[in-house]
Amino acid sequence: MINSLKITPVKKGSKDFLQFDFEGDLKETIALDSIQQWKDEMSKLLPGQKVNLIFNCRKMSGFETEARKHWQETMKLFKGQISDVWVVSENIFIRTAAKTMGLLTGFNMKTCNSVSEVS
């Protein structure tokens, strides 16, 4: 299985999103590379501007613990710049992990089955 993560700025209605498309397992090395790209995207925001996140995990099979830890640290780093966080997955394990991550980072993680449900 391919292990990858793609980050794309998208617009839905009047809202700005960063969409993260996960495929396979999120390995620590992939997470660290992607976090740098995430930081680059966040640096483009204007002062006071917030962005919404879509974690599209429909093709994600799992994640390494260290990758999750780095991810949580980065979410906390950008706390003031992130509005809504959506987790897209039909996998109950991934949805539950997202809710737990939300508790640990202070974000309300919204879950749905399809990117088209994100608003």
Chimera marker file (.cmm) of the C-alpha trace (Angstrom):
<marker_set name="trace">
<marker id="1" x="0.000" y="0.000" z="0.000" r="1" g="1" b="0" radius="0.5"/>
<marker id="2" x="1.146" y="3.524" z="-0.781" r="1" g="1" b="0" radius="0.5"/>
<marker id="3" x="1.927" y="5.670" z="2.249" r="1" g="1" b="0" radius="0.5"/>
<marker id="4" x="1.452" y="9.318" z="1.371" r="1" g="1" b="0" radius="0.5"/>
<marker id="5" x="-0.076" y="12.609" z="2.388" r="1" g="1" b="0" radius="0.5"/>
<marker id="6" x="-1.061" y="15.436" z="0.083" r="1" g="1" b="0" radius="0.5"/>
<marker id="7" x="-1.970" y="18.936" z="1.351" r="1" g="1" b="0" radius="0.5"/>
<marker id="8" x="-4.099" y="21.169" z="-0.874" r="1" g="1" b="0" radius="0.5"/>
<marker id="9" x="-5.647" y="24.591" z="-0.211" r="1" g="1" b="0" radius="0.5"/>
<marker id="10" x="-9.344" y="24.482" z="-1.203" r="1" g="1" b="0" radius="0.5"/>
<marker id="11" x="-12.334" y="26.787" z="-0.973" r="1" g="1" b="0" radius="0.5"/>
<marker id="12" x="-15.847" y="25.597" z="-0.069" r="1" g="1" b="0" radius="0.5"/>
<marker id="13" x="-18.334" y="28.407" z="-0.326" r="1" g="1" b="0" radius="0.5"/>
<marker id="14" x="-16.732" y="31.374" z="1.409" r="1" g="1" b="0" radius="0.5"/>
<marker id="15" x="-14.528" y="29.244" z="3.687" r="1" g="1" b="0" radius="0.5"/>
<marker id="16" x="-10.827" y="28.517" z="3.219" r="1" g="1" b="0" radius="0.5"/>
<marker id="17" x="-9.665" y="24.965" z="3.922" r="1" g="1" b="0" radius="0.5"/>
<marker id="18" x="-6.454" y="23.010" z="3.894" r="1" g="1" b="0" radius="0.5"/>
<marker id="19" x="-7.327" y="19.507" z="2.753" r="1" g="1" b="0" radius="0.5"/>
<marker id="20" x="-5.028" y="16.694" z="3.878" r="1" g="1" b="0" radius="0.5"/>
<marker id="21" x="-5.444" y="13.515" z="1.818" r="1" g="1" b="0" radius="0.5"/>
<marker id="22" x="-3.962" y="10.543" z="3.670" r="1" g="1" b="0" radius="0.5"/>
<marker id="23" x="-3.241" y="7.228" z="1.970" r="1" g="1" b="0" radius="0.5"/>
<marker id="24" x="-2.019" y="4.092" z="3.720" r="1" g="1" b="0" radius="0.5"/>
<marker id="25" x="-0.260" y="4.361" z="7.079" r="1" g="1" b="0" radius="0.5"/>
<marker id="26" x="0.891" y="7.760" z="8.327" r="1" g="1" b="0" radius="0.5"/>
<marker id="27" x="4.545" y="7.061" z="9.069" r="1" g="1" b="0" radius="0.5"/>
<marker id="28" x="6.621" y="9.402" z="11.230" r="1" g="1" b="0" radius="0.5"/>
<marker id="29" x="8.831" y="10.402" z="8.277" r="1" g="1" b="0" radius="0.5"/>
<marker id="30" x="5.795" y="11.273" z="6.147" r="1" g="1" b="0" radius="0.5"/>
<marker id="31" x="4.264" y="13.222" z="9.031" r="1" g="1" b="0" radius="0.5"/>
<marker id="32" x="7.438" y="15.273" z="9.557" r="1" g="1" b="0" radius="0.5"/>
<marker id="33" x="7.754" y="16.093" z="5.842" r="1" g="1" b="0" radius="0.5"/>
<marker id="34" x="4.068" y="17.001" z="5.639" r="1" g="1" b="0" radius="0.5"/>
<marker id="35" x="4.201" y="19.130" z="8.787" r="1" g="1" b="0" radius="0.5"/>
<marker id="36" x="6.832" y="21.289" z="7.109" r="1" g="1" b="0" radius="0.5"/>
<marker id="37" x="4.511" y="21.760" z="4.120" r="1" g="1" b="0" radius="0.5"/>
<marker id="38" x="1.651" y="22.475" z="6.576" r="1" g="1" b="0" radius="0.5"/>
<marker id="39" x="3.767" y="25.163" z="8.267" r="1" g="1" b="0" radius="0.5"/>
<marker id="40" x="4.545" y="26.688" z="4.861" r="1" g="1" b="0" radius="0.5"/>
<marker id="41" x="0.813" y="26.864" z="4.046" r="1" g="1" b="0" radius="0.5"/>
<marker id="42" x="-0.013" y="28.396" z="7.436" r="1" g="1" b="0" radius="0.5"/>
<marker id="43" x="2.657" y="31.063" z="6.954" r="1" g="1" b="0" radius="0.5"/>
<marker id="44" x="0.645" y="32.338" z="3.952" r="1" g="1" b="0" radius="0.5"/>
<marker id="45" x="-2.293" y="33.322" z="6.168" r="1" g="1" b="0" radius="0.5"/>
<marker id="46" x="-2.859" y="36.994" z="6.865" r="1" g="1" b="0" radius="0.5"/>
<marker id="47" x="-2.648" y="38.191" z="10.489" r="1" g="1" b="0" radius="0.5"/>
<marker id="48" x="-5.865" y="37.173" z="12.253" r="1" g="1" b="0" radius="0.5"/>
<marker id="49" x="-6.948" y="34.913" z="9.379" r="1" g="1" b="0" radius="0.5"/>
<marker id="50" x="-8.116" y="31.414" z="10.254" r="1" g="1" b="0" radius="0.5"/>
<marker id="51" x="-8.323" y="28.305" z="8.114" r="1" g="1" b="0" radius="0.5"/>
<marker id="52" x="-10.449" y="25.185" z="8.385" r="1" g="1" b="0" radius="0.5"/>
<marker id="53" x="-8.881" y="21.742" z="8.079" r="1" g="1" b="0" radius="0.5"/>
<marker id="54" x="-10.132" y="18.648" z="6.305" r="1" g="1" b="0" radius="0.5"/>
<marker id="55" x="-8.337" y="15.443" z="7.250" r="1" g="1" b="0" radius="0.5"/>
<marker id="56" x="-9.490" y="13.129" z="4.464" r="1" g="1" b="0" radius="0.5"/>
<marker id="57" x="-8.726" y="9.715" z="5.937" r="1" g="1" b="0" radius="0.5"/>
<marker id="58" x="-10.899" y="7.625" z="3.609" r="1" g="1" b="0" radius="0.5"/>
<marker id="59" x="-7.778" y="5.864" z="2.242" r="1" g="1" b="0" radius="0.5"/>
<marker id="60" x="-5.846" y="5.892" z="5.530" r="1" g="1" b="0" radius="0.5"/>
<marker id="61" x="-5.202" y="2.491" z="7.070" r="1" g="1" b="0" radius="0.5"/>
<marker id="62" x="-3.473" y="3.610" z="10.271" r="1" g="1" b="0" radius="0.5"/>
<marker id="63" x="-0.733" y="5.718" z="11.811" r="1" g="1" b="0" radius="0.5"/>
<marker id="64" x="2.407" y="5.398" z="13.880" r="1" g="1" b="0" radius="0.5"/>
<marker id="65" x="2.258" y="6.687" z="17.457" r="1" g="1" b="0" radius="0.5"/>
<marker id="66" x="5.166" y="9.077" z="16.864" r="1" g="1" b="0" radius="0.5"/>
<marker id="67" x="3.442" y="10.479" z="13.770" r="1" g="1" b="0" radius="0.5"/>
<marker id="68" x="0.310" y="11.140" z="15.853" r="1" g="1" b="0" radius="0.5"/>
<marker id="69" x="2.359" y="12.896" z="18.533" r="1" g="1" b="0" radius="0.5"/>
<marker id="70" x="4.001" y="15.221" z="15.993" r="1" g="1" b="0" radius="0.5"/>
<marker id="71" x="0.579" y="15.893" z="14.465" r="1" g="1" b="0" radius="0.5"/>
<marker id="72" x="-0.923" y="16.845" z="17.838" r="1" g="1" b="0" radius="0.5"/>
<marker id="73" x="1.992" y="19.162" z="18.616" r="1" g="1" b="0" radius="0.5"/>
<marker id="74" x="1.508" y="20.927" z="15.283" r="1" g="1" b="0" radius="0.5"/>
<marker id="75" x="-2.222" y="21.314" z="15.833" r="1" g="1" b="0" radius="0.5"/>
<marker id="76" x="-1.531" y="22.925" z="19.211" r="1" g="1" b="0" radius="0.5"/>
<marker id="77" x="1.053" y="25.213" z="17.584" r="1" g="1" b="0" radius="0.5"/>
<marker id="78" x="-1.579" y="26.558" z="15.169" r="1" g="1" b="0" radius="0.5"/>
<marker id="79" x="-4.466" y="26.643" z="17.678" r="1" g="1" b="0" radius="0.5"/>
<marker id="80" x="-5.140" y="30.357" z="17.080" r="1" g="1" b="0" radius="0.5"/>
<marker id="81" x="-5.123" y="29.980" z="13.296" r="1" g="1" b="0" radius="0.5"/>
<marker id="82" x="-7.447" y="26.980" z="12.907" r="1" g="1" b="0" radius="0.5"/>
<marker id="83" x="-11.246" y="27.169" z="12.950" r="1" g="1" b="0" radius="0.5"/>
<marker id="84" x="-13.042" y="23.901" z="12.214" r="1" g="1" b="0" radius="0.5"/>
<marker id="85" x="-11.375" y="20.517" z="11.905" r="1" g="1" b="0" radius="0.5"/>
<marker id="86" x="-13.182" y="17.874" z="9.859" r="1" g="1" b="0" radius="0.5"/>
<marker id="87" x="-12.166" y="14.214" z="9.804" r="1" g="1" b="0" radius="0.5"/>
<marker id="88" x="-13.518" y="12.280" z="6.829" r="1" g="1" b="0" radius="0.5"/>
<marker id="89" x="-13.542" y="8.518" z="7.310" r="1" g="1" b="0" radius="0.5"/>
<marker id="90" x="-15.870" y="5.548" z="7.466" r="1" g="1" b="0" radius="0.5"/>
<marker id="91" x="-13.369" y="3.719" z="9.719" r="1" g="1" b="0" radius="0.5"/>
<marker id="92" x="-14.603" y="3.774" z="13.331" r="1" g="1" b="0" radius="0.5"/>
<marker id="93" x="-11.041" y="3.367" z="14.664" r="1" g="1" b="0" radius="0.5"/>
<marker id="94" x="-9.841" y="6.471" z="12.798" r="1" g="1" b="0" radius="0.5"/>
<marker id="95" x="-12.937" y="8.470" z="13.794" r="1" g="1" b="0" radius="0.5"/>
<marker id="96" x="-12.465" y="7.504" z="17.451" r="1" g="1" b="0" radius="0.5"/>
<marker id="97" x="-8.764" y="8.383" z="17.289" r="1" g="1" b="0" radius="0.5"/>
<marker id="98" x="-9.732" y="11.772" z="15.806" r="1" g="1" b="0" radius="0.5"/>
<marker id="99" x="-12.154" y="12.462" z="18.661" r="1" g="1" b="0" radius="0.5"/>
<marker id="100" x="-9.431" y="11.523" z="21.163" r="1" g="1" b="0" radius="0.5"/>
<marker id="101" x="-6.956" y="13.791" z="19.390" r="1" g="1" b="0" radius="0.5"/>
<marker id="102" x="-9.535" y="16.570" z="19.620" r="1" g="1" b="0" radius="0.5"/>
<marker id="103" x="-9.724" y="16.133" z="23.381" r="1" g="1" b="0" radius="0.5"/>
<marker id="104" x="-5.926" y="16.226" z="23.665" r="1" g="1" b="0" radius="0.5"/>
<marker id="105" x="-5.543" y="19.318" z="21.468" r="1" g="1" b="0" radius="0.5"/>
<marker id="106" x="-8.653" y="21.255" z="22.498" r="1" g="1" b="0" radius="0.5"/>
<marker id="107" x="-10.283" y="21.102" z="19.056" r="1" g="1" b="0" radius="0.5"/>
<marker id="108" x="-13.831" y="20.035" z="18.293" r="1" g="1" b="0" radius="0.5"/>
<marker id="109" x="-13.221" y="17.378" z="15.666" r="1" g="1" b="0" radius="0.5"/>
<marker id="110" x="-16.205" y="17.024" z="13.352" r="1" g="1" b="0" radius="0.5"/>
<marker id="111" x="-16.530" y="13.687" z="11.590" r="1" g="1" b="0" radius="0.5"/>
<marker id="112" x="-18.289" y="12.673" z="8.395" r="1" g="1" b="0" radius="0.5"/>
<marker id="113" x="-18.143" y="9.951" z="5.735" r="1" g="1" b="0" radius="0.5"/>
<marker id="114" x="-17.431" y="12.076" z="2.638" r="1" g="1" b="0" radius="0.5"/>
<marker id="115" x="-15.596" y="15.301" z="1.748" r="1" g="1" b="0" radius="0.5"/>
<marker id="116" x="-18.826" y="16.490" z="0.109" r="1" g="1" b="0" radius="0.5"/>
<marker id="117" x="-20.427" y="16.600" z="3.607" r="1" g="1" b="0" radius="0.5"/>
<marker id="118" x="-17.891" y="19.161" z="4.875" r="1" g="1" b="0" radius="0.5"/>
<marker id="119" x="-19.344" y="22.651" z="5.220" r="1" g="1" b="0" radius="0.5"/>
<link id1="1" id2="2" r="1" g="1" b="0" radius="0.2"/>
<link id1="2" id2="3" r="1" g="1" b="0" radius="0.2"/>
<link id1="3" id2="4" r="1" g="1" b="0" radius="0.2"/>
<link id1="4" id2="5" r="1" g="1" b="0" radius="0.2"/>
<link id1="5" id2="6" r="1" g="1" b="0" radius="0.2"/>
<link id1="6" id2="7" r="1" g="1" b="0" radius="0.2"/>
<link id1="7" id2="8" r="1" g="1" b="0" radius="0.2"/>
<link id1="8" id2="9" r="1" g="1" b="0" radius="0.2"/>
<link id1="9" id2="10" r="1" g="1" b="0" radius="0.2"/>
<link id1="10" id2="11" r="1" g="1" b="0" radius="0.2"/>
<link id1="11" id2="12" r="1" g="1" b="0" radius="0.2"/>
<link id1="12" id2="13" r="1" g="1" b="0" radius="0.2"/>
<link id1="13" id2="14" r="1" g="1" b="0" radius="0.2"/>
<link id1="14" id2="15" r="1" g="1" b="0" radius="0.2"/>
<link id1="15" id2="16" r="1" g="1" b="0" radius="0.2"/>
<link id1="16" id2="17" r="1" g="1" b="0" radius="0.2"/>
<link id1="17" id2="18" r="1" g="1" b="0" radius="0.2"/>
<link id1="18" id2="19" r="1" g="1" b="0" radius="0.2"/>
<link id1="19" id2="20" r="1" g="1" b="0" radius="0.2"/>
<link id1="20" id2="21" r="1" g="1" b="0" radius="0.2"/>
<link id1="21" id2="22" r="1" g="1" b="0" radius="0.2"/>
<link id1="22" id2="23" r="1" g="1" b="0" radius="0.2"/>
<link id1="23" id2="24" r="1" g="1" b="0" radius="0.2"/>
<link id1="24" id2="25" r="1" g="1" b="0" radius="0.2"/>
<link id1="25" id2="26" r="1" g="1" b="0" radius="0.2"/>
<link id1="26" id2="27" r="1" g="1" b="0" radius="0.2"/>
<link id1="27" id2="28" r="1" g="1" b="0" radius="0.2"/>
<link id1="28" id2="29" r="1" g="1" b="0" radius="0.2"/>
<link id1="29" id2="30" r="1" g="1" b="0" radius="0.2"/>
<link id1="30" id2="31" r="1" g="1" b="0" radius="0.2"/>
<link id1="31" id2="32" r="1" g="1" b="0" radius="0.2"/>
<link id1="32" id2="33" r="1" g="1" b="0" radius="0.2"/>
<link id1="33" id2="34" r="1" g="1" b="0" radius="0.2"/>
<link id1="34" id2="35" r="1" g="1" b="0" radius="0.2"/>
<link id1="35" id2="36" r="1" g="1" b="0" radius="0.2"/>
<link id1="36" id2="37" r="1" g="1" b="0" radius="0.2"/>
<link id1="37" id2="38" r="1" g="1" b="0" radius="0.2"/>
<link id1="38" id2="39" r="1" g="1" b="0" radius="0.2"/>
<link id1="39" id2="40" r="1" g="1" b="0" radius="0.2"/>
<link id1="40" id2="41" r="1" g="1" b="0" radius="0.2"/>
<link id1="41" id2="42" r="1" g="1" b="0" radius="0.2"/>
<link id1="42" id2="43" r="1" g="1" b="0" radius="0.2"/>
<link id1="43" id2="44" r="1" g="1" b="0" radius="0.2"/>
<link id1="44" id2="45" r="1" g="1" b="0" radius="0.2"/>
<link id1="45" id2="46" r="1" g="1" b="0" radius="0.2"/>
<link id1="46" id2="47" r="1" g="1" b="0" radius="0.2"/>
<link id1="47" id2="48" r="1" g="1" b="0" radius="0.2"/>
<link id1="48" id2="49" r="1" g="1" b="0" radius="0.2"/>
<link id1="49" id2="50" r="1" g="1" b="0" radius="0.2"/>
<link id1="50" id2="51" r="1" g="1" b="0" radius="0.2"/>
<link id1="51" id2="52" r="1" g="1" b="0" radius="0.2"/>
<link id1="52" id2="53" r="1" g="1" b="0" radius="0.2"/>
<link id1="53" id2="54" r="1" g="1" b="0" radius="0.2"/>
<link id1="54" id2="55" r="1" g="1" b="0" radius="0.2"/>
<link id1="55" id2="56" r="1" g="1" b="0" radius="0.2"/>
<link id1="56" id2="57" r="1" g="1" b="0" radius="0.2"/>
<link id1="57" id2="58" r="1" g="1" b="0" radius="0.2"/>
<link id1="58" id2="59" r="1" g="1" b="0" radius="0.2"/>
<link id1="59" id2="60" r="1" g="1" b="0" radius="0.2"/>
<link id1="60" id2="61" r="1" g="1" b="0" radius="0.2"/>
<link id1="61" id2="62" r="1" g="1" b="0" radius="0.2"/>
<link id1="62" id2="63" r="1" g="1" b="0" radius="0.2"/>
<link id1="63" id2="64" r="1" g="1" b="0" radius="0.2"/>
<link id1="64" id2="65" r="1" g="1" b="0" radius="0.2"/>
<link id1="65" id2="66" r="1" g="1" b="0" radius="0.2"/>
<link id1="66" id2="67" r="1" g="1" b="0" radius="0.2"/>
<link id1="67" id2="68" r="1" g="1" b="0" radius="0.2"/>
<link id1="68" id2="69" r="1" g="1" b="0" radius="0.2"/>
<link id1="69" id2="70" r="1" g="1" b="0" radius="0.2"/>
<link id1="70" id2="71" r="1" g="1" b="0" radius="0.2"/>
<link id1="71" id2="72" r="1" g="1" b="0" radius="0.2"/>
<link id1="72" id2="73" r="1" g="1" b="0" radius="0.2"/>
<link id1="73" id2="74" r="1" g="1" b="0" radius="0.2"/>
<link id1="74" id2="75" r="1" g="1" b="0" radius="0.2"/>
<link id1="75" id2="76" r="1" g="1" b="0" radius="0.2"/>
<link id1="76" id2="77" r="1" g="1" b="0" radius="0.2"/>
<link id1="77" id2="78" r="1" g="1" b="0" radius="0.2"/>
<link id1="78" id2="79" r="1" g="1" b="0" radius="0.2"/>
<link id1="79" id2="80" r="1" g="1" b="0" radius="0.2"/>
<link id1="80" id2="81" r="1" g="1" b="0" radius="0.2"/>
<link id1="81" id2="82" r="1" g="1" b="0" radius="0.2"/>
<link id1="82" id2="83" r="1" g="1" b="0" radius="0.2"/>
<link id1="83" id2="84" r="1" g="1" b="0" radius="0.2"/>
<link id1="84" id2="85" r="1" g="1" b="0" radius="0.2"/>
<link id1="85" id2="86" r="1" g="1" b="0" radius="0.2"/>
<link id1="86" id2="87" r="1" g="1" b="0" radius="0.2"/>
<link id1="87" id2="88" r="1" g="1" b="0" radius="0.2"/>
<link id1="88" id2="89" r="1" g="1" b="0" radius="0.2"/>
<link id1="89" id2="90" r="1" g="1" b="0" radius="0.2"/>
<link id1="90" id2="91" r="1" g="1" b="0" radius="0.2"/>
<link id1="91" id2="92" r="1" g="1" b="0" radius="0.2"/>
<link id1="92" id2="93" r="1" g="1" b="0" radius="0.2"/>
<link id1="93" id2="94" r="1" g="1" b="0" radius="0.2"/>
<link id1="94" id2="95" r="1" g="1" b="0" radius="0.2"/>
<link id1="95" id2="96" r="1" g="1" b="0" radius="0.2"/>
<link id1="96" id2="97" r="1" g="1" b="0" radius="0.2"/>
<link id1="97" id2="98" r="1" g="1" b="0" radius="0.2"/>
<link id1="98" id2="99" r="1" g="1" b="0" radius="0.2"/>
<link id1="99" id2="100" r="1" g="1" b="0" radius="0.2"/>
<link id1="100" id2="101" r="1" g="1" b="0" radius="0.2"/>
<link id1="101" id2="102" r="1" g="1" b="0" radius="0.2"/>
<link id1="102" id2="103" r="1" g="1" b="0" radius="0.2"/>
<link id1="103" id2="104" r="1" g="1" b="0" radius="0.2"/>
<link id1="104" id2="105" r="1" g="1" b="0" radius="0.2"/>
<link id1="105" id2="106" r="1" g="1" b="0" radius="0.2"/>
<link id1="106" id2="107" r="1" g="1" b="0" radius="0.2"/>
<link id1="107" id2="108" r="1" g="1" b="0" radius="0.2"/>
<link id1="108" id2="109" r="1" g="1" b="0" radius="0.2"/>
<link id1="109" id2="110" r="1" g="1" b="0" radius="0.2"/>
<link id1="110" id2="111" r="1" g="1" b="0" radius="0.2"/>
<link id1="111" id2="112" r="1" g="1" b="0" radius="0.2"/>
<link id1="112" id2="113" r="1" g="1" b="0" radius="0.2"/>
<link id1="113" id2="114" r="1" g="1" b="0" radius="0.2"/>
<link id1="114" id2="115" r="1" g="1" b="0" radius="0.2"/>
<link id1="115" id2="116" r="1" g="1" b="0" radius="0.2"/>
<link id1="116" id2="117" r="1" g="1" b="0" radius="0.2"/>
<link id1="117" id2="118" r="1" g="1" b="0" radius="0.2"/>
<link id1="118" id2="119" r="1" g="1" b="0" radius="0.2"/>
</marker_set>
